[in-house]
Amino acid sequence: MASAWASQFADPASWQPWMQLQQPVGNPLDGILKEAGAHISPTALDAIKNDYLQKAAALWQDMAAMKTPELKDRRFAAPEWHANPLSAFSAASYLLNAHFLTAMAEAVEAAPREKQKICFAVQQVVDAMSPANFLATNPEAQQTLLDTKGESLTRGLTNMLADMQKGRISLSDESAFEVGRNVATTAGEVVYENDLFQLIQYSPTSATVHAVPLLMVPPCINKFYILDLQPENSVVRYAVEQGNTVFLVSWRNPDESLAFVTWDDYVEQGAIEAIRVARAISGSEKINAFGFCVGGTIVTTALAVLAARGEQPAASLTLLTTLLDFEDTGVLDVFIDEDQVAQREQSLAKGGLMPGRDLATTFSALRPNDLVWNYVQSNYLKGKEPPPFDLLYWNSDSTNLPGPMFCFYLRNMYLENKLREPGVLTTAGAQVDIGAIDAPVFLYGSREDHIVPWHAAFKSLALLNPGKPKQNRFVLGASGHIAGVINPASKGKRSYWTHDVKGRAKAPADPDSWFAGATEHKGSWWSEWAAFLAEHGGKDVKPRSKLGNKQFPPIEAAPGRYVKVRAD
């Protein structure tokens, strides 16, 4: 089926019927438009058709004159695409047809959410049908086949069969890494555990430490060691080196015994319990709370629940790429509507597991050329082994989620956006008001984040610590959801933006106005965060020689057992 579609894309003449939208046969958008109740205006369609016909005619004229077309796409950058005229024109006609389909999708007249779904679906089809994805139309793979005398095909089939057994595409040489051996290696001890998480306390490395400890709550949707990859890019190690007594939540990878765990459990038995233990071990009434992605949503909810109970344990709150206002969830909107959430609730809300493999597939679909087709071409068509890459090793180490917790999160946060409204959401027996958290806030967003758009992360400024806006700080980093966060200070790479709010009542409420007045700095934003923690860390004291205490003695060495359990 895929090969048939690919061959259609190779010949612009075969696209002529697709431009007649009144003819349902052969039109790849027809079913999508019909289901969405959308259409394209005749004027817009005529403009797209005329543009297509002009460019198609020019392309055919170039082909007749044996003039190799210019290929401005990194998928076709290799010299093999340019050396063979047929391959070059195959790629050029694909790009033309892809542009045509994309233009039609963008011209659709529909509600914003429906239009986004249409554009996403069309882009998935367009990316899948690239001639680079098929041996018959990929000259790089064909040349490799000749150079290796067929060995690349044998290796590719072996790689494909191995991945079929694993149920996922290999993104990295997984044999090169082992949790606790060369990733997640920062020294420490597990000082507490329950059925939901282990709490790690890390060994101090500085002569003095801030009296107020740092409690890190990573996302439960994947493993914590994204924050502790290797020594040179470990956020955890950096925080320890900056004089923080660091505690970190290591979520358990749920199995059937946790199939009935709820959102309330993650807040009460997870974040709130971690806060209690960190305070007890450190002897500090306050903690510097930290949350990354959904971990930030969890820890913020926990602090709001405690505020409703009359407790204010946070000296500060750090949130990295976190959504509290879910009005703009970027491309993830295409997966979340009433019908899809209701289907999940029907199958999982009363018990069950959301498989980590399904979650990983969803996120890979957001960047298919980078996380799917690139590896199909390399691993299968060319028979290459993926190189070792710690971040992609972590990306493949997926985590299950309890069905009731997952369904509650989808409906109440993503679909109905209740967290931003004071008193609307009830969690752990309390009416949640995140504005009641009395703590200065450090917010971080990544400029190219497709999971938590930085404009959405910025909205938390208006929701948190509203009575003391001068205490809040927003920092914008370069790159995406993960790479923007994991930007070691020692490397001096990328850049970040800050907005000086001294002398102002508050930073601009509009993110674009904020950015217009922001200053770009070269390097990592980590130093800005370290200064914020030091400001709210209390006095410097001598670190304790032993981890844990009599009530919570060490159980095992970091990174602990929980993080080593794989979903697959």
N, C-alpha and C positions, 0 to 999 in steps of 0.2 A: 504493500500500500504506500509506504513512505517513498519507495523508489519510483513508483508511478507519479507521485506528486512532484518528486524532484525532476523527473524528465519533463514534466509540464513546464516547470519553471525555467528550464534551459532554453525553451523556444518561445520568444515573445509572440509569435503568431498565434500560439495556442491560447493566449490570453484574450483574444478578441471577444469570445463569447462572455467572458467574465465582466466585460465593461457594459454589458446590457443588463442592468439590474432588473428589468422587467421580465427577464428570462431566468427562472429559478435554476435551471440545469447548468452546472458548471460554475456557479457563482459562490465562492467560498464564504462570502459574508452573508449570503441570503438567509441561512438558517439562524445565524446569530442575530441578525436584524429582526427577523420575524419573532424570535423568542423574546427579544427585548422590547418589541413594539416600537422600534425606531426606524428611521428612514434617512435618506440623503436627498437634499433638494435637487431638482433637475439642473438648476444653474450651477451648483457646486460640482455635480457629477460631470456636466459638460466640460467645465474647466479642467477637471482632473483627466478626463478622457483626451481632451485636446493636447494637454501637456504630455500625456503618456505617448500619444501617437507621434508627436513631434520628436520626442527623445528616442522612441523606438525606430523611427525612420532614420534618424541620424546614426543610431547604432548600426543598423543594417547597411547603411552607406559606408561606414567605417569598415565593416566586415568585408564588404565587396571589394574595398580598396586595400584590404589586408593591413589596415591601420590598427594596431593594438590599442584597445581602449585603456583609459586610466582607471585604476582600481583603488579608490580611496576607502579602503576597509582593511583593518589589520588581519582579518581572516584570510585575505588573499594577498598578503604582503610578500610571501615567499617567491623566489625567482621562478619556480616551476609554473606558477600561474601566468606569468608573463611570457615565458619561453614558448609555450604552446598556444597558438592563436585560438584554437577551439576552446581550450580551458579559459583563456582570458575572456572570450565572448560569452561563454557559459556563465562565468562569474558576473560579468557586466549586465547580462540580461536578467540574471537573478536579482541583482541590486536594483535594476530598473523596476522589475515587477514587485519587489519588496516595497520600494518607495510608493508604487501605485496603490498597493493594498493598504499600506500605512496611511496614505493620504485619504483614502476612502474612509478608513476607520475614524480618522480625526475629523472628517466632514459630517459624520453621523449627527443627526439632531436627536438628542436624548437627554434625560436627566443626567447630571454629572456622574453619579455613581454607576449608572448603567453604561454611560459612555466609557468610563474607565474600564469596566469589565470587557466591553467590546474591543477596546484598544489592546488590552492585555491578552485577550484570546487570540486576536489577529497576530500580535507580536510573537506569541508562542508558536503559531503555525509558521510564520515567516522565518523565525530562527531555526526551526526544525528542518525546513526544506532547503537550507543552504547546500550548494553542491559540495562544500567542504566536508559535509557529514556522511558522504557516501563514497565508497571505494571506486565505483564506476566513474565518478565525476571529480575526484580529488587527485590532481596530478602529483602532489607531494607524496601521498600514500602510494601511488602507482610507482613513482621513482624509487621509493624506499623498498617496495616489493621487488623491483628489478635488482637494486643494489645488493639486497640480502639474499637473492636467489630464492625468494619465497619464504624465508625464515620469519620475516616480519608478520606475515599472515598467520603463521603457526603461533607465534607469540601473542598476536592480537586475539586469536580465538581462545588461547589459554587464559589470557587476562579477562576476556569477556565471560568465560565459564566460571572463573573464580569469583568475579563480581556478582554473577547471577546467584551463586551459592550464598554470598554475603547479603544479597538483596540491595546493593547500592554500588555506585561507581567509586572506585578507589581514587582519591584526590591526592594522596601522598603515599610515600613508602612507609607503611604502618609498622614495619619491622624495625624501623630506625628509632622508634620512641617507646617508652614505657613509663606509665605514670608512677612517680616516686623515684625513678632512676635518672631520667634526663628531662622530664617535665614535672611540674609540681614538686620542686626540690627544696624550697625554702624550709629551713629547719624549724621544727616546732613539735607540739604534742596535741593529740586529741584529748581535751579535758572534760568533755561532756558528750553524751549521745542519748538520743531517744529514737523512736521508730521513724522519725521524719528527717533528722539531721544529726551530723556530728559538728561539734564546735572545736575549731583548731585555735590554739594560742601559739603564736610564733615567738621564737627565741630572740631576745633583744641583741642588737649588734653595736649599739652606741653607748657611750659612757653615761649619758643621762637619757631619760625618756620623759615625755609629757605625762603629767599626772592623769589626764583624762584619756582613757583608752579609745582606740578606733575599732568599731565593730563593722565588718564588711559583710553585706548580704548580696551575694551574686544572684543571677537569674536561676530559677529552678528548671528552666526550659533546656538548659545544657550544663555542662560540668564547670565547677568553679575555677579550674586551673587555666582558663583563659586569662585570669588575673595573675597567674603564676606559671607562665610557660617555662622559659629558661632564664637563668640569672640575669642576662643582659636585657631582657624585655619583660621582667616581672614587676607588675604594679605592687604586689604584696611586698616583695623584697625592697623595693624603693621606699614604700611607706615605713617599713621597719628601719631602714637606714636613716630615715629622716627623724628618728627618735620617737616613733609611735609604738605603743604596746598594742599589737594587732591581734584581734580575734576575727575569725572568719567562719561563716556558716557553710558547711559542705552538705548539700542536700542529698538525701538518699535517692537512688534511682528506683522508682517505684516498681514493685511486682504486684501480683494479685493480692497480697496481704494488705496493700494500701489502696485497693480499688475503690474504697468508699471514703477516702480522705477528702475533706472539703477545703474551700478557700479559708473559712474560719480557722481550720486546723493549721494551715500554713501561717496565718497571722498569729494565732494564740500559742500553739505548740511549737511554732517555728521562730518567727522574729521576736515575739515578746519573751519567749523563754530564753532565747539567745541574749537578749538585753539583760534579763535577770541574772543569768550566770556570769556574763562579762562584768557586770557591776559587782557581783559577789566576790569574784576572784581578784579583781583589781582594787577593790576597796573604794572605788570612786562612785559617788552618787550620779555622776553624769557620764555619758559616753558620746563620742563623736560618731554619729550614725552615717552609714554609707550604703547606697543601693545602686545597682547597675541593671538597667533595662527593667524587666518585670520584678527583679529583686528590689529595685527602687520603689515600684508600686506597692510591693508587700511591706517594706519597712516604713514607708510613709503612712500606709493604712494602720500599721501597728502603733506608730506614734500617735496617730489620731485617736485610736481606741484608748490608749493610755491617757491621753489628754481628757477624754470624756470621763475617765475614772479619777481625774484629778492629779495625774502624774505627768511630769515633764522631765523625762530622763535624758533628753538630748541637749548637749552643749552646742551642737551644730548638726546640720544634715547635708550630706553630699549626695547628689543624684546625677548619675551619668546616663545619657541617652535614655531617659525615662519619660513615659507618658503618664500624666495625671489627668489631663484633659484629652479625651480620645476623639475629639471632633475631626481632626485630620490625622489619619493613620496611614497616609501614603498608599502605596500599592497594595498593602495588606487588605484594603477595603474590598478588593475583588473576591476575597475568600469569606467575607463576613456580611451576611444579610439575614433577615428573619428566617427564610427557608433553610439556609445552611446551618444556622445556630439551632433551629428546632430539630433538624435531623440529628445533630450531635447530641442534643438533649435526650432525644428519644432512645438513642443507643447507649449513652454514657452517663446521663445525669444521676441515675439511681445506682451506679456502680459500674466499674470497668476501667480500662486503661486506654489513654490516647497514646498510641505507639510512637516512640521517638523517631522511628523510621519515617512515619507519615509526616511528622513535623519537619524533619530534615528535607524531605522531598518538596514540601511546600516552600521552604526558604530557598532551596536550589532553583525552584521555578521562577523566583524573583530575578535571578541572574543566570538564565540558562546558558548563554554563550560562555560565561566564565566558569560555571560550576557543573555543566552537563556536557555540552557539545565539544568544548575544548578537550575534555578528557576522552570522549568517544573517539575523536580524531587521533589523539596521541596514543591512548592505551590500546585501542582496538584496531584502527585502520593502519597505524604505523608500528604497532607492536612494541611501543616503548613502555618502560616502567616509570611511574610518576616519581619525581625526586622527593626526598624528605623535606617536609615543611611543617613545623610545629603547629602553626595556626590551622592548617588544613587537616592535620591529624586530629586536633581538638574538634574541628567542625564535623568530622565523621563519627565522633564519640557521642552519640545521641542519647537523650534521656526521655523516658516515658513520663507521662503526667497522669495523676488520678482523674478519672472521668468527671466526678462531681465538681472538683476544683476547677478543671479546665472549662467546663460548661458555665459555671458561675462567672468566671473571668471573662469569657466571651460575651455573655449576655449583659452583665452589669457594667463592664468597662467598655469594651469595643462597640457593642451594639447600642446600649442605652445611655452610656456616658454618665453614670451616676456619681462617680467619685468626686467630680468637681463641684457638685451641688451640696452645700452643707446640710447634714441631717437626712439626706435622701437614702443613702446606703446604710444598711445595718450589718455590722460585722462583729462577731464575738460578743453579741449582746449589747453593743453600743452603737449609737447613731454617729456616723463618721463625719467629722468636720476637719478637713486637713488644714484649714485656716487657723485652727485652734492650737496648732503645734507652735510652741514658743521657742524658736531656735533660728539662728541665722542660717542661710542656705547658700550652698555652692552648687550651681547648675552647670552642667556641661552638655553641649550638643555637637554633633558632627555635621559639617556643612553638606556632605554628600550622602548622608544617611538615608537609605530607602526604607528602613524599618521604623525608625522614629524620626520623622522629618524635623529638622532643627527648629523650624517655626513652631511646631507642636511642643517640643521640649521647652522652648522659650516661654510658652504660656504659663508654665508653672510659677514664673516670677509673680504673677498677679494672684496666684492661689495660696502661696506659702508666706507665712510671716507678714501678712498684709499691713500690720500696724507698724512695722519697722523696716520699710523697704530699703533703707540705706545699708542695712546689714546683709542684704542679699547680693549675690554676685553671679553673673552669667558669663561663661567663657565658651567661645565657639572654636572648635578645632577643624583642621582640614581632614579630608578623606571621609571614610564611611563609618558604619555602625561599630565595627570591630577595629579596623586599622586606625581609625582616628583616636580611639581610646588607648590602644596598645602602641604608643608612640614614645619610646624610651627617651628620657631626658638626656642620656649620655650620647645618643646618636646625632642630635642636632638636626633632625629631619623635619620636613613639613613646616607648618606654621599654625598660629592660632590668633584669635582676635579678642580684645577686651574693650570695654567702653568705660571710660573714666567718669564716675558719677559723683566725684567730690564737688560739693557745693550745690548739688542738685537734690531736689526732694526725692526723686527716684529716676531710674533709667527710663528711656522712652518705652511706652507700652507697646508700641508696634515694632515687631522684629526687624522689618526693613529699615525703619528709622534708626533703630539701635545699630544695625550693621553700617548704615551710612556714616554714623559718627564714630565707628569703632576704629581701633588702631591694630594693625597687623604686626605680630611679633614672629620672628624666625625661631624655629625649634619647637620643643614640647611644652604643652600646657601644664605638665606635671608640677613644675616649680610653683606655678600660681596656686595649685591645690595644696602643696606642702606648706606654703606660707599661710593659707587659710586655716589649715589644721593647727599649725603652731600658734596662731592667734587665738584659737579656741581650745588649746590643749592644756591650759592651766600652767602651774609652775613646773619646772624641770626637777625631776627626782632621780635618785639612783635606781636602776632597774633591779627587780627581784632576781635572786639567783636561781630560783626554782619556778617552774611553770605550774599553773593550777594552784590549789590549796588543799587543806585537809578535807573540806566538804567535796571538792571536785578534783581529785588526784588524777594525774595523767593516765590515760587508758592505753594508748599506743602512739607510736611516732606518726607525725604528719607524713603524707597527706591523709592517712587513715584508710579504712576499708571501703567506706561508702562510695568514694569517688572512683574506685577501681571496678565497680560492677558495671558491665556493659549492657545496653538495652538489647543488643542483637546476639 
